[in-house]
Amino acid sequence: MKIFISYARIDKSHCLQIANLLEMHKVWHDQRLYAGQHWWKEILRRLEWCDGFVYLISSDSLASEYCQNELEIAQSLGRYIFPVIIEKGIEIPPHLAELQYTDFSEGITGEAVAHLIKAIYFADQDTKDSQHSDSNDNPTGEAGRFNEGEPSLLSRAVTAMEEGQYDRAVFLFNQVRAKGYQSRFINIDALLKEAEAALNLQMRQREMEHEYQQIAHLSKHPLTQAHGCKAFKAFREDFPDYDPDNLAGLCAKKTKLAVAGRVPENSRLSNHATAASTNRRLEWCEIPSGTVKTEESHNAFIESFLITKYPITNSQYQVFLRDPKGYANPEWWDYSDAACKWRMQNSVPPIGAFTGENRPRETVNWFDAVAFCRWLSSTLEAPVALPTLRQRQRAIQGNDNRIFPWGSKFDKSRCNTRESELRMTTEVDRYESGVSPYGVYDLVGNVWEWCLDTDTPATSGDLLNGTGKRIVHGGAFVGPYTRCHVSFHYYLEPHTLYSSIGFRVVMPRMGR
């Protein structure tokens, strides 16, 4: 779908974030350079061109003459209107209240992203059904009229400056200059320069407040606190004096919960070894909301989630085995009759084929991998699970539909497959050049990884209670690189044990 984003210049940071979310579409937003009549002709051309009109609603955009003109023209052309609220407490004007709007005032949440993408998707289907002409791809006509009321342009610009509406002032001063205003005493260029400087300060203030709000949200939640504090440290380099919530004090304190999704400092997972090189605590990477290209060439929307940076290692799995409340507790298998039966017949856990604390744990079947997740959920007091196939694909593909985590061309130096000729697993952090767009290691090669999916899901929709085979994905050291393709996967019986199959875990992004 061809989308036009309308926004007040002061809200540019919001515009860029939303434009990135919609990159699967043809998105256009002007750079607000106010280049006179040529600029407005381009606006009109793009309004003719677009199918949908995303209007970012803030107090500034509602007060903006050019935003209101763009909206009026888009409505007159019959474009789909997608209002997006980006400011808390804003009152929706009557002419927009009847439309379904998306609320981003609390930040870019999975629910808000899904709402906007779904609205655009259904509108796109309507557009295709109506068989719009492809001639709109190169629009040349003009639509609507832009009435500035020439005699009052200068006075209106000065009034805007006095009221602190610098975005509007810049716009009006540019219009005055474009219309060839001449005066022996009034320096329009100097006034414009002053308005632009004031606007830049205002934009910096708005950016500072917006970024701080997002960072504070991360910093106040235990599972994402490390990410938030790291972001706050970078934030303070640009804005050293702004900290209304005292994040500096918050980040200086030692919390009981490990930050950024790491295991608690006092938990068994961080105390089981002393060697720093092998005592790798669980680390998490955030996968943002977005789409994944399916085998049927459809786009499936995936909400944001956290995934372990590495496969579960021998040392991490050993904690589960040694914990008196871990493998020794058969209740972790009570999610299905088949799992209970497996556990009753295997009170002694299978032994892995390859030693080394930092190698991926293999010789783990699906039943035991799920039991590990349930135990870890109880330990962390957070919902941990095996990833779905779509989640793993999203972590690999990123936003540019990669075939492998690093791109679309296979490179044996970036992962452990048959082509590496190693014939065994490698340490999980070995292939730094093979990480995904989000910093995840070993998503292909080394060991296959169990997924939550089943080929015969339960009628209740509970994947744990489903019967039948389960997916393994990502390829392994024993297989050729063609099996590491993002769309390639197997279905195996859940009791299957091989030295080439391991797992990693996910959990939802908290604090949404």
N, C-alpha and C positions, 0 to 999 in steps of 0.2 A: 504494500500500500504506500502511496505517496503522501507524506505527512509534513505539514507546515506547523512549526512550533512558534507560538506568539508569547512574548514575555517582555517584562520591563527590564531594561538593561541592568538595573541593580540586582536582578535575580538571575544573572547569567550563570552562576555556579549551579543553580537548580536546573537550568535549561540544559547544561552540558551533561549532567548526571542522567537526566531523563532521555536525552538524545542517545546516550550510550546504551540505555536499556532497550531502546527501540531500533537498534542497529540492523536487525533483520529486515527492516523496512527501508524505503527511500526517505530519508529524513532531511529536511532543510530548515535552517533557522538563520536569520540574517545576523550580521556581526554588529549591528547598531552603529554603523559608522556615519550615518546621517549625511550621505553624500548628495544632498540636494535632490533635484527632480529625477536624476538617474537612479538614485536609490529607491525612490517611491515607485518608479516604473518597474523595477525588479521585484518589489513587493507585490505589485499587481500581477505581474507575470507568474510569480510563484503561487499566488492565490488561485489563479486560473489552473495552474498545473496540478495542484494537490487534490487528493481525495478526502483527506481528513485534516482537521484543524485542532491541534492540541493547544489549549489556552491555559497558561499557568496563572492561577488566580492568587494575587496578593494585593495588599492595599495600594502598592505602587502601580501594578498593572491595571487595577480598576480605575485609578486616577489618570492613567495614561491615555492621551488622545489618540496616539497612533495605534495602541493596542485595541482601543474601542473601534477605531476605523477598520482595522484588520478583521475583527470579529464581525462587524456589521457586513462587510463585503463577503466574508466566508459564508455567512448565513444567507445572504442574498443569492449566492451562487449554488446554494443547496449542498454545501460540504458537510460531512459528518463533523459534529462538534464534540470534543472530548475535554470538558473542564477538569483541571487538576488543581486542587487546593494545595498551596505550598506554605501557607502562613497560618499559624494557630489563631483561633478565635475570629477568623474573618467571616463577615456576614455575606452570604451569597445573594447577589442582586436578583430581583424578581425575574429578569429576562433570562437568567441562567438556572434559577431554582428548579425549573421543571425538567432539566436535563439530568441524566445520571452522571455524577461526578466521582472522581477518584481522589482520595484524601492522602496526600503525602506530607501533611503538616507535622506528623510524628516521625518523619524520616522515611527512607526507602525500605519499607517492610515487604516481606514476601507476599502478604495478603494484598497490599496496595498494588504491587507490581502485577500480580495475577489478575486483579480487577481491570487494570488498564489494558493489559495485553489481550485479555478476553474480549473486552469491548471493541478493541481495534480489529481483532480477528473476525468477529461477527460482522462488523462493518465492511471489512475487506471481502468477505464472502458475498455480501450484498452487492458490492461494487463489481465483483467478477460476474455475478449473475446478471447484472444489468448491462454487461458487455460494453463498458465505456470504450471509447475510441482511443487507440494508441497515439493519436495525433496530439494528445495532451502532454506527451512526454517532452515536446519542444514548444511550449506555449509562447505566443508572440503578442496576443491581444491584450487590451487593457480592460479593467473592470472597475466600476465604481468611480467615485469622485472624491478627491481629498480637498475639502474646503477649509482653508486655514483662516480665512477672514483677514486678508492682507493688512488692512489699515491698523489692526490691533496686535500684530505679531510681536513687535518689539516690546510693547507694554505688557503683553502677556508673558513674554520671556522674563522680563524684569520682575514681575509679580511672582513667577515661579521661583526665581532666585531668592526673593525675600521670604517665601514660604518654605524654603529648604527642599523644593521639588527639583533637584538638580538634573535628574534624568529628562524631565519635561523641558527644563530651561535649555539644555544642550540641543535638544531636538528643535526647539523654536528658534534659537539663535542661528542654527544651521540653515533653517528655512529662510530667515531674514537675509542671511548672507547669500544663499542660492538665488534669491529673487533680486539680487543686485542693489541692495540698500546702500545708499551713499550719504555720508554726513561729514561735515568739516570738524565736528566736535566729538562725535561718538565713535569710539573704536570698537566695532563689532568683534573683530578678531580677539581683542583683549578680553572682552566680556565672555566670549566663547571659551577662551583658554581658562578663565577663572571658573566658569561653570563646570568645565571638564575636570579641573583639579578637585573641585568640591565633590563632584560625582565619584571620582576615583577614591577619595577618602571614604565616602559613604558606602561604596561598593566593598571596600576593604573591611569596613566595620560589619557589613552584612555577612561577608564571607567568614569573618572571624567568629561571629555569633553562630552561624550555621555549622561551621566545622566543629566548634567547641561543643555544641549540643550533641553532635554525633559521637564525639570522643568521650564526653561525659557518660553517655549511655553505655558505651563499651566498658569504661573504667569502673562503673558501679556494679557490674555483674561479675561474680567470681570467675566464671568460665571464660570470660573474654577480657578480664582485667589486664592481662599482660599486653594484649594488642592495644587496648585503650591507653595504657601508660606509655607504651612505645610511641603511639601516635601523639600523645600529649607532649612528650619530650621534643618531638619534631615541631609541634605546634608552637611551643614556647620560643623556638628560635626565631620565628616570625612575629609572634605576639607575646613578648615576655611579661607584660603587665596585666594580662587578662586571664583571670582565674576565679570567677564568681563562686564556683562550687568547691573551691579548695582541692582541686585534683592533685596538686603538688603534695599536700599532706596525705591524701588517700593513697597515692602511689608509693609514698615513702614507708607506709606501714607494711608489716608482714602479715598476710592473711592466712588463715588455716587452710583455705582451699587453694590449690595451685592455680595460677593464673593462665589465661588463654587456653583453658581446657586441659591444662596439664593435671596430672594426678596430684592429690593433696600431699603437701610436704611430709605429713606424718603418716601417710598411708603405706601399706606394705609394698606397693609398686615402686616406691622411691627408696626403700630401705633395704632391698634384698641384695644389693651388691655395693661394693666400694669403689671399684675401678670406674672412673668417669667415662672412659671410652666405651665401656660396655654397659654401664648402667644407664641406658637411655630411657628416660621416663616418657610416657605417652605425650606426644606433641600433636597438635591439631592444626589443620589448614582449613580456612573458610572457603567454601565454594559458593559464590554468589548466585542468586536466582538467575535463571536464564533458560534457554531452550536447548534441547539435544536433538540431533538429527537421527531419526530411527531408521531401521532397515527398510522400511516402506517409504523412505524419503519424506516422512512427515516430521513436523516440529513438535516435540512434546515439552511442555513447560515443567521445569523442576524448581522447587523452592530451595532457598539457600540452606546449607547444612555444613556441619563440620565433619571432616574425615581425618583419620590418623595420617600423619605425614609419612609414616612407614608401615609396612606390614607388621603384624604382631610378631615380636621376636622370641627367640628361645628363652631369654631371661625374663621377659614379661609373662610368657605363658607358664614359666616355672613357678611364678608366684601363685598363680591359680592352682597349680598342682600341689604346692606345699601348704597352702592355707587350709587350716582345719575346717573352715567354712567355705572352701572352694570346691575342688573336684570331689572332695570327700562328702559333700552334701548332695544327695541325689535329688533334692527338690529343684535344683536348677534345670533338670530335665523333665519336669512335670508339665510342660507346655503341650505335650502330645503323647499318645499311647506308644507310638513308634519310638520316640526318644526315650521314654521310660524303659521300654523293653531293651533298647541298646545299652542303657546305663546299667541295668540289672545284670546283663551278661558281660559287662566290662568294668568291673569294680577297680581293676588295675588299668590305668590309662596307657594307651599305646606310646611307644617310644619314638622320638624323631630320628630321622636318618642321619642328619648332619649336626655336628656339635659346633659350638661357637655362640656366645651369648648374643651377638649382634646379627646373627643370621635369622632369616624368617623361620618361624615355627611351621613345620610341615607335618605330614602324617596326622592331620587333624581332620576329622569328618565334619559334616554339616551339623550334626547333633551336638558335638562337643563345642564347636565354634559358637553356636547359639547359647549353650550353657555358659560359656565364658562371658558372653555379652550380658547375660542376666546377672551373673555374679558381679561383673564390673559396674553395671547399673546400680546395684545395691551398694557397692563400695563408694562410688562417686556421688550417689544420690542424684543421678541424672540418667535420662533414657538413652541407653547405648544399644545399637543393633548392628547386624550385618548390612552392608549397603545393598541397595537394589541395583540391578543392571544399569538402569537409566542414570542413577547417581554416579556410578563409576564412569559411564560414558561421558557424562557432563564434566567430571573432573579431568578427563582426558581431552575432550574436544574443545573446551573453553568456548570462546565466542566466535572462533573462526573455523569450526568443524574440522579439527585436526584428525588425522588417521592414527598418529602416534602422539604421545604427550609433547614431543618437541616439534612436530610438524607433520608433513605428508610424505616424507621420504624416509625409508628405513635406514638406520645407521647402527651397525652392530656395536659400535663403541659406546652407545648410550644405554644399553640394556643387556641382560644376560639371557640369551636364547641359544639354540643349537649352533648358530653361526659363531658364537663366542668360543665354542669348543672347550668350555670349562668343565662340563659334565657334572656340575654340582651347584649348590646355591652359593650366592655371594653375600657379603654384608649389605644390609639394607640401605646404607648411605653411600655406597660405592659410586653410583652413577649420577653424579651431580649434574652432568650435562643432559641427563635424560628426564629431568623433572617436568611436571605438567605446568600449564600457565599459572597455576596457583601454588606451585612449590611442592607438589606431592611427588614422592619418590616411588620407584618400582611399580608403577601402575601397569606396566607391561614387562613380561619376562620375569626371571627368577623363580617365582611360583605362581601357579594359578590361584585365584582367590574366590572363595565362596561368596555367592550373592544370596540375598533373601528370597529371591523369586522361585516359584515352583511352576511346573507345567500344568498342574491340576490344583489350583487354589481352592481353599475351603469356601463353601457357599456363604459363610459369614464374613468373608473378606479378610479373615485373620490368616496371614501368610504362615505364621508359626504352626497353625493347625492343619495346613494344607498337606496333602499327601503327594506321592509321586516324586519325580526327580527334581534336582535343584541345579541352578546355573553355576558354572565356574567360568571365569572371564580373565583375560589378560595375558594368557600364554605362560610359558615356563622355560627353564633352562634346557629341558629335554626336547622341546618342540621347535619347529622352524618359525621364522619371523612372520610368515603369513597367518599364523594363528594368534599373533599379537594385534592384528587389525582390530580397530575399535568396535567393529560390528560382529566380530567372531566370538562365539561362546558355545559351550557344551551344556547338555543336561546330564547329570550323573545322579545315581542313587545316593541319598543322604548319608548312608553308612559307609560310603567309599573312602578308603584310606590310601593315599599315595604319597611318596616322598616329594612329589612335585606340586602338592596342593596345600595352601595355607589360607590366611584371611587377614583382613583389617576391619576396622569398625567405624561407624559414623554415629553422630547424634545431631539433633536439630539445633540450629543457631538459637541461642537463648536470648531472652529479653526482647522479643518481638512484641 
